[in-house]
Amino acid sequence: MRQRVRERGGPVDFALFTYWVRVDVRYSDLDTQGVVNNATYLTYFEHARVHFFEWLRAGMNASDGTSPHGSAAGGASATEATGFTAADVPFVLARATCMYRRPITGLAPVHVGVRCTVAGRATIEMEYVICDRPNSPNSLASDVTLYASGTTTAVCVDARKGKPRSLPEWARRALEMRAAEA
């Protein structure tokens, strides 16, 4: 069983997060008090989750050297190289949590670390941290400002039937491959 971030505000092991996404804080993210609105944190998690799945899909295509269209994937973004669309990962969120640690003030970009902790038959549990900088092998936990941590449970669904379905095979293989690397 993989170690999980404590939902009650305990310490975070930043080394567990190997995938990071930079997110620009927009003026519209700020509320009247000049801090990022609490609901926006979940939007930052979503942004990281989408990029995480693009990264997984690109990694699967890189392992065989092709995109889904059979051409070399080199040089393009993950979306361009893979033809990745939301239909590739038809998830709905069943649960989301966010532990607010410190307010995000100002318009400086933040960095969201994301990782998958559990991949079931039809569900994926993920964890997130929002920080002022991404984790690096040389950084100490005391060097990083932690704004929030959280989790989501996503369920893969058949959109027409509205019922859970198995994870796409590429997603299951990619998650297994990335878990083996960690």
C-alpha positions in Angstrom: 0.0 0.0 0.0 1.4 3.4 -1.0 1.8 6.1 1.6 -1.0 8.6 1.6 -1.1 12.3 2.4 -2.8 12.9 5.7 -6.1 14.6 5.2 -6.0 16.3 8.6 -3.1 18.5 7.9 -0.2 16.3 8.8 3.3 16.5 7.2 3.6 15.9 3.5 6.4 13.8 1.9 7.1 15.9 -1.2 9.3 13.1 -2.6 6.2 11.1 -3.3 5.1 13.6 -5.9 7.2 13.1 -9.1 4.8 14.8 -11.5 4.4 18.6 -11.2 2.3 21.1 -13.2 2.8 24.9 -13.1 -0.5 26.8 -12.8 -0.7 30.5 -13.4 -2.8 32.3 -10.8 -5.2 34.6 -12.6 -6.6 37.8 -11.3 -10.1 36.3 -11.5 -9.0 33.5 -9.1 -8.7 36.1 -6.3 -11.6 37.0 -4.1 -12.3 40.4 -2.6 -9.8 39.8 0.2 -7.0 39.3 -2.4 -6.5 35.6 -1.8 -7.3 32.7 -4.2 -10.9 31.6 -3.7 -11.2 28.3 -1.9 -13.1 26.6 -4.7 -10.3 27.5 -7.2 -8.0 25.1 -5.4 -10.1 22.2 -6.8 -9.8 23.7 -10.2 -6.0 23.7 -9.8 -6.3 19.9 -8.9 -8.3 19.4 -12.0 -5.7 21.2 -14.2 -3.0 18.9 -12.8 -5.1 15.8 -13.2 -5.7 16.5 -16.9 -2.0 17.1 -17.5 -1.1 14.0 -15.5 -3.3 11.9 -17.8 -1.8 13.5 -20.9 1.6 12.6 -19.5 0.6 9.0 -18.9 -0.8 8.7 -22.4 2.3 10.3 -23.9 4.4 7.9 -21.9 2.5 4.9 -23.2 2.9 6.1 -26.8 6.6 6.9 -26.3 7.1 3.3 -25.1 6.1 2.0 -28.5 7.3 5.1 -30.4 3.9 5.9 -32.0 0.9 8.0 -31.4 -2.6 6.5 -31.8 -2.4 7.5 -35.4 0.8 5.4 -35.9 3.2 8.3 -36.4 6.2 9.3 -34.4 5.2 11.5 -31.5 8.5 13.5 -31.1 8.4 17.2 -30.4 4.6 17.8 -30.0 2.8 18.5 -26.8 1.2 15.5 -25.1 -2.3 16.4 -26.5 -1.0 16.9 -30.1 1.2 13.8 -30.0 -1.4 11.5 -28.6 -4.7 12.8 -29.9 -5.7 12.6 -26.2 -9.2 13.8 -25.6 -11.5 13.9 -22.5 -13.3 10.8 -24.1 -10.2 8.8 -23.5 -10.6 9.1 -19.7 -14.4 9.3 -19.1 -14.3 10.0 -15.4 -16.6 11.6 -13.0 -15.4 12.7 -9.5 -17.1 10.7 -6.7 -15.2 12.5 -4.0 -12.9 15.5 -3.5 -11.1 16.8 -0.4 -9.0 19.8 0.1 -7.0 20.7 3.3 -6.2 24.4 3.1 -2.8 25.0 4.7 -2.0 28.7 3.8 -3.7 31.2 1.6 -2.4 31.9 -1.9 -2.0 35.6 -2.2 -0.9 37.5 -5.3 -0.5 36.4 -8.9 2.7 34.4 -8.6 2.4 30.9 -10.3 1.9 27.9 -8.1 2.9 24.3 -8.7 0.7 21.3 -8.2 2.1 17.9 -7.5 -0.1 15.0 -8.4 0.1 11.2 -8.1 -2.1 8.2 -8.3 -2.3 6.2 -5.0 -4.9 3.6 -6.0 -6.0 2.3 -9.4 -9.0 0.0 -9.0 -11.1 -1.7 -11.7 -13.1 1.4 -12.3 -11.7 4.0 -9.8 -8.6 6.0 -9.4 -7.6 7.7 -6.2 -5.3 10.6 -6.6 -3.4 13.0 -4.2 -2.4 16.6 -4.8 -0.2 19.3 -3.2 -0.2 22.9 -4.2 3.1 24.6 -3.4 5.1 27.7 -4.4 7.7 25.5 -6.2 7.9 21.9 -7.4 9.7 19.3 -5.5 13.3 18.7 -6.5 15.8 16.2 -5.1 17.8 19.1 -3.6 14.9 20.9 -1.9 13.9 20.4 1.7 10.4 20.3 3.0 11.1 23.5 4.9 12.1 25.3 1.7 8.6 24.7 0.1 5.5 26.7 1.0 2.6 24.3 1.1 -0.7 26.0 0.3 -3.0 22.9 0.2 -3.2 19.2 -0.1 -6.1 17.0 -1.2 -7.5 13.9 -2.8 -9.9 12.9 -5.4 -11.7 9.6 -6.2 -12.6 9.4 -9.9 -14.9 6.7 -11.3 -14.6 5.7 -14.9 -18.1 5.7 -16.4 -19.9 4.7 -19.5 -21.4 8.0 -20.5 -24.4 6.5 -22.4 -25.4 4.1 -19.6 -24.3 6.3 -16.7 -22.7 3.3 -14.9 -19.2 2.5 -13.9 -17.0 0.7 -16.4 -13.4 -0.6 -16.4 -10.6 1.8 -16.8 -9.3 2.1 -20.3 -6.5 -0.5 -20.9 -4.0 2.2 -21.8 -4.7 4.0 -18.5 -4.3 0.8 -16.5 -1.0 -0.1 -18.2 0.4 3.5 -17.9 -0.5 3.6 -14.2 1.2 0.2 -13.6 4.2 1.4 -15.5 4.5 4.6 -13.6 4.0 2.9 -10.2 6.8 0.5 -11.1 9.1 3.5 -11.7 8.3 5.1 -8.4 
